[in-house]
């Protein structure tokens, strides 16, 4: 391994440098699309927009195994029922249409297009183009009885990435010392679930290169160190909403920790320093550009790396 303090200093410089750059965008360093994207089990359609972020967040914080959802009505139509005491999650859809000045009601665009009579289609004076948002309450398939989740095909790829012995040894040593923490490869998304105490990772073969796989794995393992049975980090144990200040702090700690480990092990991922700078800058923006929070995250990251290497 490289000199630890030298690596930390270099990475800290890169973090600060990245905060001044413009136009950077983070990319996902693994392949595969919607294998575990939020999915309506009744309509067989994927959710989009902000619904993706919200449903992903609820799935992970609540420890749901499947990212599959339905409304109460859809569950009933399939012959199932919602488990008593289950809390729904709101999703929303924007609908383009017209405000009818005569009736004072919103009319979906498709209904206006189907209007044929001259009286109904009085033109600009009667209809004003607008949009409406509709909210729906959905439940995860884990909150139901009598409903089976849909099993999706695994990602197939011809990419061959070889495991890194040094990185594997570090990961194995850490996992063996923890009580119950597991690494799974069941879904094509990377996350740590504190309620289930599991790290899920896309398969090694789906990444642009092996080093990018380990960098992503280190990020999720960094999250796992915040568990109440380990470092008991407030930014992990007190997360309340996706994207809030506490969540942003935890993301900074995890990303900087992964960057430290990449440097210490001498890895060279295509998911490189520019990508990390973009990721870090994005979360610093969530903290309203408070440089002190980013510096604090660096300090926390050194504790994470020390813990992972014990």
Secondary structure per residue as TSV (DSSP state, phi and psi in degrees):
chain	resnum	aa	ss	phi	psi
A	1	X	-	360.0	154.1
A	2	X	-	-78.1	163.8
A	3	X	-	-57.3	122.8
A	4	X	H	-61.9	-45.6
A	5	X	H	-65.8	-37.4
A	6	X	H	-64.0	-41.4
A	7	X	H	-63.5	-46.4
A	8	X	H	-58.8	-44.3
A	9	X	H	-63.0	-43.8
A	10	X	H	-63.1	-43.7
A	11	X	H	-69.8	-38.5
A	12	X	H	-59.9	-39.9
A	13	X	H	-62.3	-41.3
A	14	X	H	-67.0	-37.4
A	15	X	H	-61.2	-49.3
A	16	X	H	-63.6	-40.6
A	17	X	H	-61.2	-41.2
A	18	X	H	-64.2	-28.6
A	19	X	T	-68.1	-18.0
A	20	X	T	-97.8	-8.0
A	21	X	-	-83.6	150.3
A	22	X	-	-114.9	155.3
A	23	X	S	79.7	9.9
A	24	X	-	-83.3	141.1
A	25	X	-	-133.9	134.1
A	26	X	-	-76.6	141.7
A	27	X	-	-120.7	153.1
A	28	X	-	-81.9	119.8
A	29	X	-	-84.1	17.9
A	30	X	B	-130.7	160.3
A	31	X	-	-93.7	173.0
A	32	X	-	102.0	149.1
A	33	X	-	-110.2	-87.0
A	34	X	S	-112.0	24.5
A	35	X	T	-54.7	-35.5
A	36	X	T	-131.9	32.6
A	37	X	S	-73.1	155.1
A	38	X	-	-55.4	133.0
A	39	X	E	-141.7	133.2
A	40	X	E	-86.6	116.3
A	41	X	T	-68.2	-20.4
A	42	X	T	-86.7	-49.7
A	43	X	T	-85.5	-15.3
A	44	X	T	64.0	29.0
A	45	X	E	-115.8	147.7
A	46	X	E	-84.0	145.6
A	47	X	-	-76.2	158.4
A	48	X	-	-136.3	-178.6
A	49	X	T	61.2	-147.3
A	50	X	H	-64.3	-22.4
A	51	X	H	-57.2	-33.1
A	52	X	H	-60.4	-50.3
A	53	X	H	-63.9	-44.1
A	54	X	H	-64.9	-47.8
A	55	X	H	-69.0	-36.4
A	56	X	H	-60.6	-44.3
A	57	X	H	-63.2	-45.6
A	58	X	H	-64.4	-42.8
A	59	X	H	-56.5	-44.3
A	60	X	H	-76.8	-41.0
A	61	X	H	-70.9	-30.6
A	62	X	H	-89.4	-10.0
A	63	X	T	78.4	25.7
A	64	X	-	-72.0	139.5
A	65	X	S	-78.9	-33.4
A	66	X	-	-117.2	141.6
A	67	X	-	-95.6	54.7
A	68	X	E	-123.5	134.4
A	69	X	E	-136.5	155.4
A	70	X	E	-152.4	157.6
A	71	X	E	-79.0	167.2
A	72	X	H	-58.7	-42.3
A	73	X	H	-63.9	-43.0
A	74	X	H	-64.2	-39.0
A	75	X	H	-63.3	-43.7
A	76	X	H	-63.4	-41.6
A	77	X	H	-63.5	-26.9
A	78	X	T	-88.6	3.2
A	79	X	T	84.9	13.6
A	80	X	-	-104.8	-176.8
A	81	X	E	-147.5	156.4
A	82	X	E	-83.1	134.1
A	83	X	-	-63.5	132.9
A	84	X	T	-56.0	134.3
A	85	X	T	88.7	-2.2
A	86	X	-	-70.2	139.7
A	87	X	-	-99.0	130.4
A	88	X	-	-80.2	164.6
A	89	X	E	-120.6	134.9
A	90	X	E	-85.9	135.6
A	91	X	E	-123.1	158.2
A	92	X	E	-137.8	156.3
A	93	X	E	-135.3	134.2
A	94	X	E	-86.2	137.5
A	95	X	E	-127.8	123.0
A	96	X	E	-86.1	138.5
A	97	X	E	-169.8	-151.0
A	98	X	E	-135.3	144.0
A	99	X	E	-91.1	123.0
A	100	X	E	-87.6	107.0
A	101	X	T	-64.1	-22.6
A	102	X	T	-79.3	-41.6
A	103	X	T	-100.3	-16.8
A	104	X	T	73.3	21.4
A	105	X	E	-118.0	158.3
A	106	X	E	-84.7	133.2
A	107	X	E	-120.7	120.4
A	108	X	E	-56.0	146.7
A	109	X	H	-55.2	-39.8
A	110	X	H	-65.2	-29.4
A	111	X	H	-74.8	-36.9
A	112	X	H	-65.0	-39.3
A	113	X	H	-64.4	-24.9
A	114	X	T	-90.9	-1.1
A	115	X	-	-74.4	130.5
A	116	X	-	-111.5	-32.6
A	117	X	S	-78.9	151.9
A	118	X	T	-62.8	-36.1
A	119	X	T	-65.1	-42.2
A	120	X	T	-73.1	-29.8
A	121	X	T	-106.8	63.2
A	122	X	-	-76.1	-4.9
A	123	X	-	91.9	-151.2
A	124	X	T	-59.3	-34.8
A	125	X	T	-69.6	-28.1
A	126	X	T	-91.8	-42.7
A	127	X	E	-108.1	132.6
A	128	X	E	-119.7	121.0
A	129	X	E	-65.3	133.4
A	130	X	E	-155.5	-167.0
A	131	X	E	-142.9	159.2
A	132	X	E	-135.8	148.6
A	133	X	E	-111.3	133.2
A	134	X	E	-116.9	134.1
A	135	X	E	-104.8	142.5
A	136	X	E	-132.0	146.0
A	137	X	E	-100.6	126.3
A	138	X	E	-122.4	158.4
A	139	X	E	-124.5	144.0
A	140	X	E	-72.2	152.8
A	141	X	G	-59.7	-26.4
A	142	X	G	-69.3	-15.6
A	143	X	G	-93.7	10.5
A	144	X	E	-118.9	162.8
A	145	X	E	-121.7	139.0
A	146	X	S	85.3	7.1
A	147	X	-	-121.4	125.5
A	148	X	-	-98.3	136.8
A	149	X	-	-67.8	154.1
A	150	X	-	-86.4	124.9
A	151	X	-	-88.9	122.1
A	152	X	-	-99.6	155.5
A	153	X	-	-68.3	145.5
A	154	X	-	-72.1	157.1
A	155	X	-	-69.1	132.9
A	156	X	-	-109.6	130.2
A	157	X	-	-145.7	154.0
A	158	X	-	-104.8	8.0
A	159	X	-	-76.6	137.2
A	160	X	-	-115.0	112.9
A	161	X	-	-115.0	127.5
A	162	X	-	-88.0	138.4
A	163	X	-	-61.6	147.9
A	164	X	-	-96.0	120.0
A	165	X	H	-61.7	-42.4
A	166	X	H	-66.1	-45.7
A	167	X	H	-64.2	-41.3
A	168	X	H	-62.4	-38.9
A	169	X	H	-65.3	-41.4
A	170	X	H	-63.1	-45.7
A	171	X	H	-63.9	-46.4
A	172	X	H	-61.0	-43.9
A	173	X	H	-60.7	-41.1
A	174	X	H	-68.0	-48.1
A	175	X	H	-62.3	-40.7
A	176	X	H	-64.2	-24.6
A	177	X	T	-89.5	-6.0
A	178	X	S	-97.4	155.1
A	179	X	S	-99.1	95.0
A	180	X	S	98.7	-16.0
A	181	X	-	-63.8	132.7
A	182	X	E	-130.4	152.3
A	183	X	E	-110.4	122.1
A	184	X	E	-115.3	157.4
A	185	X	-	-129.6	57.2
A	186	X	-	-98.0	-21.8
A	187	X	S	-132.2	157.0
A	188	X	S	-90.0	51.8
A	189	X	S	-150.6	153.4
A	190	X	-	-108.0	124.2
A	191	X	E	-164.5	161.4
A	192	X	E	-115.5	130.3
A	193	X	E	-105.1	109.3
A	194	X	T	-68.0	-28.2
A	195	X	T	-72.2	-35.8
A	196	X	T	-96.3	-12.0
A	197	X	T	52.7	52.9
A	198	X	E	-134.1	148.6
A	199	X	E	-106.5	126.7
A	200	X	E	-107.2	137.3
A	201	X	-	-133.8	144.5
A	202	X	-	-62.1	159.8
A	203	X	-	-63.1	148.0
A	204	X	G	-52.1	-39.0
A	205	X	G	-67.5	-16.7
A	206	X	G	-85.1	-9.2
A	207	X	B	-84.7	156.4
A	208	X	S	-63.4	-28.8
A	209	X	S	-160.9	166.1
A	210	X	H	-63.5	-38.8
A	211	X	H	-63.9	-32.7
A	212	X	H	-67.9	-33.2
A	213	X	H	-61.4	-48.0
A	214	X	H	-68.3	-35.0
A	215	X	H	-62.5	-43.0
A	216	X	H	-67.2	-41.2
A	217	X	H	-62.4	-41.8
A	218	X	H	-61.6	-37.4
A	219	X	H	-59.8	-46.8
A	220	X	H	-71.9	-36.6
A	221	X	H	-65.2	-34.2
A	222	X	H	-60.0	-42.1
A	223	X	H	-58.1	-41.3
A	224	X	H	-63.8	-26.2
A	225	X	T	-68.0	-18.8
A	226	X	T	-80.4	-5.8
A	227	X	S	-54.2	148.8
A	228	X	T	-59.8	-23.0
A	229	X	T	-87.0	-2.4
A	230	X	T	-119.0	-109.0
A	231	X	T	-81.2	-12.8
A	232	X	-	52.1	50.4
A	233	X	-	-76.3	129.3
A	234	X	H	-58.2	-36.8
A	235	X	H	-66.6	-15.1
A	236	X	H	-99.5	-43.9
A	237	X	H	-78.9	-18.2
A	238	X	T	-112.9	16.3
A	239	X	-	-61.9	130.5
A	240	X	-	-115.0	-38.8
A	241	X	S	-140.1	143.4
A	242	X	T	-59.9	130.7
A	243	X	T	87.3	-4.3
A	244	X	S	-76.7	177.7
A	245	X	H	-58.1	-41.2
A	246	X	H	-64.7	-42.9
A	247	X	H	-62.3	-43.3
A	248	X	H	-62.6	-41.7
A	249	X	H	-60.3	-43.2
A	250	X	H	-65.5	-39.0
A	251	X	H	-64.1	-38.6
A	252	X	H	-62.6	-46.0
A	253	X	H	-59.7	-46.1
A	254	X	H	-65.8	-42.6
A	255	X	H	-70.1	-41.9
A	256	X	H	-66.4	-37.4
A	257	X	H	-61.1	-44.7
A	258	X	H	-64.0	-36.7
A	259	X	H	-67.0	-41.6
A	260	X	H	-56.9	-48.2
A	261	X	H	-66.0	-39.2
A	262	X	H	-58.6	-43.3
A	263	X	H	-66.5	-42.3
A	264	X	H	-65.5	-35.3
A	265	X	H	-89.6	-4.1
A	266	X	T	71.7	28.6
A	267	X	-	-80.3	158.3
A	268	X	-	-136.7	71.0
A	269	X	-	-71.9	147.8
A	270	X	S	-65.1	-27.8
A	271	X	S	-73.8	77.2
A	272	X	-	-90.9	-168.0
A	273	X	H	-63.6	-31.1
A	274	X	H	-66.2	-40.0
A	275	X	H	-64.1	-40.8
A	276	X	H	-67.3	-38.7
A	277	X	H	-60.5	-42.1
A	278	X	H	-63.4	-42.3
A	279	X	H	-64.2	-47.9
A	280	X	H	-63.7	-42.6
A	281	X	H	-62.4	-38.4
A	282	X	H	-59.3	-42.8
A	283	X	H	-76.7	-28.4
A	284	X	H	-65.5	-34.4
A	285	X	H	-61.2	-37.5
A	286	X	H	-64.2	-24.9
A	287	X	T	-91.5	15.7
A	288	X	T	59.4	42.4
A	289	X	S	55.7	46.9
A	290	X	-	-96.2	99.4
A	291	X	H	-56.8	-31.8
A	292	X	H	-61.5	-33.1
A	293	X	H	-67.8	-37.3
A	294	X	H	-68.3	-38.2
A	295	X	H	-65.7	-42.2
A	296	X	H	-61.0	-39.1
A	297	X	H	-62.8	-37.6
A	298	X	H	-61.5	-42.5
A	299	X	H	-64.2	-42.2
A	300	X	H	-65.4	-36.4
A	301	X	H	-63.7	-34.9
A	302	X	H	-64.6	-36.4
A	303	X	H	-66.6	-38.6
A	304	X	H	-62.0	-48.5
A	305	X	H	-62.9	-41.7
A	306	X	H	-60.3	-41.2
A	307	X	H	-66.7	-41.9
A	308	X	H	-66.2	-25.8
A	309	X	T	-96.1	1.2
A	310	X	-	-57.3	360.0
